Amino acid sequence: MNKLFVNPDIAYAETLNKDFYLSEYFFQESKQKIFSDSIQFIGHHSELLNSGDCLPLNLLPDFLNEPLLISKDNNGQIHCLSNVCTHRGNVVMKDKCNTQHFRCRYHGRQFELSGKFHSMPEFKEVRNFPTEDDDLKSLPVFNWKNFLFSSLNGNVASEKFLNEMNAKLSWLPVEEFVYTTHLNQEFVVNAHWALYCENYLEGFHIPFVHAGLNQVIDFSSYSTELFPYSSVQVGVAKEDEDCFDLPPGSPDFGKKIAAYYFFIFPNMMFNFYPWGLSLNIIEPVSVNKTRVKFLSYVWKENLLNKGAGSQLTQVEHEDEEIVESVQTGIRSRFYHHGRYSVKHEKGTHHFHQLICEFMNRE
């Protein structure tokens, strides 16, 4: 297929051709070219408090479907490992546990918490054994303020995805945020994952789609800042609404900030409110189906249900409805691509350029 293209000059650019959202070919290609070549959220430090804690996970189920295992060894180091036994391919760990060794229940092969091969029954006659190939594959672990990330591509540098968020919010004690599972939610959206993301990346639709949010956000002051592999939308509070108490060290000191909406390419949304963080993980399922997970980390419980972060479920349902309508509309023989608002849609334009950059790599 021809390479994807979006003009870098937003004033002249046309949006991605609709084929990207409808083609099974592009959907499958994005697994390796976009999602395997970026960082992905794998968990929070609070889920691995003690030495020997082990947390199995399926990275992007129904899409990448990669069985992984996070462990904390006796030195306090956190590891991200393949959760597939190097003997015959069995999944090693099924449930969260605390242990000193991983033991495959198929033939008893054991591994250390670091993933290194430990022992194997009935293998004394095997020559040139064990080798490094008998260790569980180890993946990089990136820790940002107790949030853990990894990448299936071991050469990906986390800094290029996370540096700007870290700099912008260096004053915010994110390490103190408490993972609050009863506030978590999961939604299924009948639309392509990229349509959901690009809707998030512009505030242009807020006055038209989100009446409640528009009452607490000053749309005239809404702004977007672009970085190499991320972006942030800054929502300014109306006069009588809750906002951050920004210290002098903040680059936004003196402003009434109601929310920071950080997008980390390709599928993570860090929504910071005065009460804490709603982390949204966007999980592709099929060309026209996406799973969205809302994970909650509370900082100031008394501020829950106030300000810009008070109607998250309502805003989600409003976004679902509009994005699903777009998924229906782009199938039309009369639609191929659109144009961008230079003022309001630069986040979406930037997202489309990144899709082209990753998808066009050899």
DATAPE-V917078 format. One record per run of one state. SS is the DSSP state (alpha for helix, beta for strand, coil for the rest). FROM is the first residue (numbers start at 1). TO is the last residue. If there is no record, write none. Layout:
# DATAPE-V917078
SS;FROM;TO + SS;FROM;TO
This chain:
# DATAPE-V917078
coil;1;13 + beta;14;14 + coil;15;18 + alpha;19;22 + coil;23;23 + alpha;24;35 + coil;36;39 + beta;40;44 + alpha;45;47 + coil;48;52 + beta;53;59 + coil;60;65 + beta;66;72 + coil;73;77 + beta;78;82 + coil;83;83 + beta;84;84 + coil;85;90 + beta;91;91 + coil;92;96 + beta;97;98 + coil;99;100 + beta;101;103 + coil;104;109 + beta;110;112 + coil;113;116 + beta;117;119 + coil;120;131 + alpha;132;134 + coil;135;137 + beta;138;139 + coil;140;141 + beta;142;144 + coil;145;146 + beta;147;150 + coil;151;158 + alpha;159;168 + coil;169;173 + alpha;174;176 + coil;177;177 + beta;178;179 + coil;180;180 + alpha;181;183 + coil;184;184 + beta;185;189 + coil;190;192 + alpha;193;200 + coil;201;205 + alpha;206;209 + coil;210;210 + alpha;211;216 + beta;217;217 + coil;218;218 + alpha;219;221 + coil;222;222 + beta;223;226 + coil;227;229 + beta;230;237 + coil;238;256 + beta;257;264 + coil;265;267 + beta;268;273 + coil;274;275 + beta;276;286 + coil;287;288 + beta;289;298 + coil;299;300 + alpha;301;303 + coil;304;306 + alpha;307;309 + coil;310;311 + alpha;312;329 + coil;330;338 + beta;339;339 + coil;340;345 + alpha;346;359 + coil;360;362
